[in-house]
Amino acid sequence: MIISVVNRARSLHDEDVLRAIRAINRQLHEDFAPYWSLAATLRLEAAIGKTADQRKLPELRGDAVLYLCDGVGARDALAYHCANFRGIPYGFVFTGLCKQLGDSWTAALSHEALELLADARANLLVRGPHPVEPRHQVFHWFELCDPVQTQHYEIDGVEVCNFVLPLYFTPKEEAGGRNDFLGRLSRGKGLKSFGVSPGGYIGFFDPRKQANDTWFAPGDRRAKKRIELKARARVGRGFVRRNSDGVAAREDEHLQVLTAADRPDGHRKVAVTSKKRRA
């Protein structure tokens, strides 16, 4: 997969973005691929137009697009990463939100690149235990970085994010197995399957409630603050899943198709009202 990176952030120089891309490409090929057997390469592209157009994605030169932006705009903040009506993956990294969360934008770009590669359309689920009621089965979002959200390391002086490994999604622990790349210990213990590290969180669909939910360890103020800030900014998969009936870009495409002018085949146009995202 080729992922186009578009720098729309006035606070970032292209030279800084290129430096980050080199480090993240090393992470993708040297750290991530040996465990997941998934490969991708980031490359910098020039911005086209005044704002990002997630419906047409004019900067696309490969298979997906990641945008670097300063603030969170209402038209841009559909999700951290998603797919448009044509099924093309795209995503955003907001430098302003990174500062509020206390993260580096390079780690956020690493995070989005890894998760976009693993779940390009942000729709994969894995059956596993409920974090509070282990006997109750739920469907976990296929997020590879959220459980270890606050753990970072450096490649060539550039901060990148930690990520979980395939064994993380197994219900039983395996002797000698690693559940995340860094394998850091918290209170003498490593990351458990379907668990979270301090500052991390998980999301899942609960069939009993017929609703999506997120969970972090009780008393984890850093994780709580992160969830609150992302909800306030109206970004992230959790916000979109809980607060919209569909991604706005897709619904706009549907609306254009359904309200098209009369066609030569005699079909009349149908007037519909697009559902707006709930606040």
N, C-alpha and C positions, 0 to 999 in steps of 0.2 A: 504494500500500500504506500502511495505517495501522499503525504499530507502537506498541503499548501499552508504556509503561515503568512498572514497579512498583518503588518504593523500599522494600526490606526491610532496608536497611543502617542500623543505629542510628548509625553514624558520619556519616551524611549527612542534611542537612536538605532538605526538599522545595524550598526556595528555591534551594539550590545545584543541585539536579537540574534545576529549571526553567531556570536560567541555562545549564546545559550543553545541554539540549534545544534551546534557541533557537539556539545556535551550531552544533550538529550539523545542525539543520534547514537552516540557511544552507549548510552544507557539502554536504548532500544535493542541494539545489536549484541552488546556484550553481556548485559545483565538480564534483560527481560526475555529475549528470544531463547536462550538456553533452557529456561524453565517452561515457557509457555508455547514455544514453537510458533510464535507469531512475529512477523517482521513488518516494519514500517520505516520510512525515511521522511524526515521533515525538510522542507526547503522554503526559503523566503521568496515571496511574490510581491509585486507592487499593488498598491490599493487602486481600485477603480471606483470613481464616483465619490460623493461626499459622505455617504453612510454605507454600512454593510447591508447588502440585499440578500437575505437568507433564502428568498424564493428562487432567485436566478443564479446566485453565487458566481458572478462574473470573473472573480479572481481564481477560480478553480483551474488548476493546471495538472491535477492528478486525480486522486480518488476522494479527498475530503479537504475541508478548510478549517483552520483555527484562526480566529481573529484576536488580536491584542488591542484592547481599548482602555481608555482612562476611566471614564465614568460608566455607570449603568444606565443606559437609555431605555425608555419604555418599549421602543421598537426592537431593541437588540436583546433585551434580557428575557428571552423565551426559555432558555435553559443554559446550563454550562455546556452541554453538548447534546445534540439531537440529530434528526434527519429531516430534510425538507420533503415536499410532496413527491418529488421524483426519487426519494430514497437516498439522496446524497448526504452523507454525514457532515455536520459543521458544528463549531463550538466557539465559545468566547472565554477569554481571560481578561478580567477587569482589574487593572493595576490599583485603582482606588479602593476596591473592595479587598484586595490583597493586603493593603496597608491597614485597613480596619481589622482584618483577621489576624494580623501579625505574621503574614506569610510573605515569602519572596515571590515575585511574579515568575521567576524561572522555575521554582518548585511547582507553582500552579500550572504552568505550561507543560511541565513534565507530567503532572497528574492528568491533565486533560488528554495529552497525547496517548498515554498508556491506556486510559479507560476508553477513549474513542477507538483505539485499535482492538481492544478486547470485546467491546460491545458497541459497535459503530452506531447502531440505531437506538441505543439506550432502551432496549425492551427485553433483554434476556433475564430470566429468573432461575433461581436454583432452590430446590426444596431443601429445607433444613429446619432446625428447632427454633421455636420462639425463644428470645433471649431471657425471658422471665419464667416461662412455662415450657421446659424442654420437651415434654411429651406432646405438646401442641405443635403441629407442623405448619410452617408458613413458607412463603416463597420469597427468598432474599433477592434483592436487586443485584445484578452482576457487577458490583463495584469493586475494583481491585485496589483502590487507594484510600477510600473513606475509613476503613477500620483502623488504618495506621496513619491517619490524616496529618498528624503533627510531627511525624518522624521523617527527617530529611538527611541526605548525605551529599557529599561534593564529588564532582567529576571535573577535573581541570579547573578547579576554583569556582565552579558553578553549582549552585544548590539545586538538587533534584529530589523527587519524592520517593519514599519507600513504597512497596507494593506487596500484596499477598501472593502466595504461590498456590498451585493447584490443590495441594493437600488441605488448604484452608477450607475448601468446600466439601470436605468429607466429614460425616457425622461422628466418626470415631478417630481418636488420636492414634497415630502410628509411631512406634518406637523409632527414635532417630530421625523422624520427619521434621521438615521445616515448614512453618505456616506462613512466614513472610521472609522477604529477602534479607533484611538486616538482622533479624533474629534477636533483637534487643530484649532484655529482661525487665520486667516491672515487678518489684517486690519478690525477686528471685524466680519469677515464672515468665515463660514466653507466651506469645499470642496463642490463644486456643482457637480451634475450629469454630467458625461463625461468631467469634468474639470480637472485642475491640480493645485497643490499647488506650492509655490515657490521652484524652483529646480527640479520640476517634469516635465514629458512630456508624450504625448500619441502618439500612432501609429495607423494608419488606412489605409484601402484600399479605394481609391476614384474611384468609378465606372465612374465618368465623365472623369477623366484623364486616367483611366485604369492603375493606378500605386499606389504603396504604398508610404506613406508619414508619417513624424513625425512632431509634433507641440509642442511648449512650449510658455509660455507667452512672448510677446514682451519685450525686455530689460532684460530678465532673463539671466544674464551672466553665472550663475552656471549651468543651464540646457544646455545652448549653449556649454559650455566647456565640459560637460559630453558627449554630442552627438559627438562633434569633436574628443575627445579622443577615444571613442569607435569605431568611423569610421576609425581613424588612426590605431587602433589596429586590425581592421577587425573582430570585434566580435559583437555579439548582433543580435537579430531578425531583426532589421531594416536593418543592413548591408546585411545579408543573403538574405532577401526578395528583396532588390533592386539591388543586385550585383551578383546574381547567378541564374542559371536556375534550380537548384536543389541542394540539399545537396550533397557534394562530396562523402560522404560515401555511400549514396544510389546509386549514379551514378557508383561508382566503383563496387558495387555488380551487377548492371545491366550489366556492361561491362564484368564481369567475366562470367555471365550466357550466354551472347550473343557470347562470343569468346571462349566458352568451346570447348574441343576437339570433334571430330566426335563421335556421339553416336551410339549405337548398332541398334537403330531404323532406321538408314539410313539418319537422318537429318544431313546436313552439317553445319559446324560452319560458323558464319556470322561475318565478320570483321567490326567493327565500331570504330569511334573516339569519345572518351569521351569529352564532352564540359567542358572547363576549366572555372573557375570562373573569371569574369571580375575584373580588378583591380579597 
